[in-house]
């Protein structure tokens, strides 16, 4: 199901929108606006998830032992890579 909504946009923004359509970036104004809204909604959802994650992680901070083990594993992973000399 879809809902049609009316939106007023400044002429300059409509011009930019039309240029995107003319350049083939989008098939229509509607598609361009829909893509922009989807991008904005996705970004806000990700930001909200990030905020929630940060809050959760702050409630149960890592111990010094966990940080040391993570560091050790990262160093081991780097050392295990077959790095080619750059010099």
N, C-alpha and C positions, 0 to 999 in steps of 0.2 A: 504494500500500500504506500502511496506517496501523498504528500500534501503540498499544494502550491501556496507559496507565500509571496507577498509583494514586498520589495525592498527598494528603498531610494538610495542611489549611489551618486557621489559627485561625478561630474562630467569627466574629470581627469582619470578617475578610476575606471569608468566605463571605457574610456579610450584605451587604457592599458589592457583591459579585459578583451576588447575587440582586437588589439594587436596580437595577443596570445592566440586567439582563435584564428586570425588570419595567418599566423606563422605555423599553424597546425599543431600547436601544443595541446589544444582541446578542440573537440568537434563543435562545441557550442558554448555560449555564455553560461548556460545552465550547468553543463559539465564542468566548466572551469570553477564556477562558484561552489558546486557540490564538492569538487576535489579540495578546494581551499578550506571549506568547512570541515571536511573529514580530516584533513591534516591538523587543523586547529584542535578538534575534539581529541584526536589521538595524542597530540602533544600534551594536552591538559590531563588526559587519563594517565599518561606516563609520569607526568610531574606529580600527580596525586599518589600513584603507586610508589614513586621514589620517596615522597614525604612520609608515607606510611612505613616504608621499609626503614628509613632513617629513624623514625620514632621507635619501631620495634627493636632495632639493633641497639639503640641507646638504652633500652630497658634491660638488656642482658649483654653487657660489654664483654669483649673477649678478654681472656686472662693473659697474663704475660707468657704462660706456657703455650697457649694457642697461637699467639703472635709469633713466638720463637719457632714453633713447628711450621707455621705457614711460611715464614722467612726461609727456613731450612729447605722446605720443599721447592720453593721458588728458585733458590740458588742451585739446588740439585737439577732442576729442570733446565735451567740455563746452561749448566755445566755439561749436561747430557746432549745438548744440541751439537751437531757436527759443524761448528762454525768454520767458515773458510777465512784464512788470513786476509785482511784487507790491505795489508802493506806489501 
